[in-house]
């Protein structure tokens, strides 16, 4: 029994570490991209880590299923791609509050979830791919400008991707920090705050921030995080508590927004790590892995400011190169989804090109115009998309959330479990 408990706790610790190490730099890149100072970015990372950890502990304990929450890594990439909006950082914080309100509204008003589901998958995936493109080019630029620091990170990522895919992104993170540490040792050491501290920002609202940040961030978070998160739990025989999960993540986003947190949501890849038979052979006990992951996240939150100080002191391009590597598999997955349906390839390509252009028109960023352009082209070529409901969407037609122990999907095949967990190399918010 004691050995089994140690294994459960260690599985939870690994789940939290993979999620935090694999995507924290992407989050910092995004927050800095929309105007956060070093202190504000540290506060945002702290808020995200605390709110997602507390939400994980609450949901997994209440429903006795391995529900894991995460920050929106694709959303952070969107922030980095969009850049500063009219109104600066306070306007970005205002957009985060709008996102939290929209997620909360999804729990109360199911039709909003249906509206997101009505966006064709190729269009949503193409927008995400275009948003990711600029970040994913960073390793190429980093190899050209900082080869001595970036090359070891790329080599470590590639070798681990070949031999230990689950650890490819966390391993590259460790090498990145080590390379920065060596560089700092040769250039005067580390200077800056080390203790975590929340910095609250008075929000501001502008139409530009709502259209450029809030709406695309909400769409990306729902389509690229929450819906896949439900699907992952379902694949292991669990019914996600959709409405309560949206309520918790919406409230968590609202609470963390003024401190700089952009959005929290259901995890997908790290959810697979907690829900698989590798975490615990008894499906009824896997919720304990999520509990351990949530508690570990609270411990990691204490180190968020140290990480931000290290990242801020790094030479230009080094941490961006790691962030790009962490998102490469997500880019590949998004492109695959965008181009899967031959009938939607032209609208998807138009969406991808507009999102990747980084264009700003009428103070509104490229992500919004990419969605508008893709949907317009698709409507001209194919007509309006048929109405459909969200995968596990916001209606009461679903059974009460519980583990379906006797379901044939409650014990995935060994290969299937491996497929879920090997995707961790994508750097999803895990």
C-alpha angles and dihedrals in degrees: 000000000000091000091050091051091050089052091050093050093046090050089053092048091050091048091054094044094050091050096046100040094041099055112015093095090051089054092050091048090053096047093048088047093062093048109277118150119228091266093047092049090051089050091050093051090048092050093048094048094048097044095046091046094050090046091051092051092048099046097042093048095044096049100027092228128113098261110165124187126205141176118265104264094178086049090054089050088052090054091051091048095046097047126190116350131205106288095033125227095343089057090050089053089050089054090052089054090051090052091051090050092050092050090049090048089053089062093050099037113039093191090073089060089049089053091056090047089054090067104097112248094235090056094048092045092046091052090052091048091052091049090051096047098084093048092047090056090059095087089057092052091042093055088053097047104029106021096156092057102034101041095066089051092052093047093049091048093049095047093047091046087058100044107020109017095177090062099041096101098035089047091051088049091055091049090048092053091045091051091049090047092054090047092049090049088058094044107048104291133259121322126179144067119322105178119083116251132169117231112198119210126201104236126232128195128217131166089239093057093046094050097036099040116008101050097041091043091052092048093047093046093050099040100036101034117017099042094046089045090058090047093052093052090047091052089060094047101264127125109219116230090239102181096042091045090053090046093051095044092044092051091043091053091048092049094047098041098083088051090052105267111142103197144326125207146157112306121231112186097033088043087058090052091054096041100046126098087249088069094052132341092224112071089205091061101046092092086075088066089057089049090054090047091052093050091047089052090058089054091048090051088068089063096048095100092050090054092050092049091052093047092048091052094050122106114266114278100016100099091037088057091055091047089053092051090049090056101043095095090046088053090050092049092048093050090049091052092044095053100034095099111059091204091060099041098101094049089045093050091048089051092048094049094048093046091047093049093072089215120167117206124179087354089299119122131239098260093066093046090047091057091045094048095045094049091046093051092045092050091052093048102037110008126247117326116260117256114262137163130243115275096253088000133173103290131107093236090099124092120254111280110268141126113274098215097177094048114115087229094058091084109042118199117268092252092050092052089051091050091055095048098041089062087073087093086075091076092231112170079270 
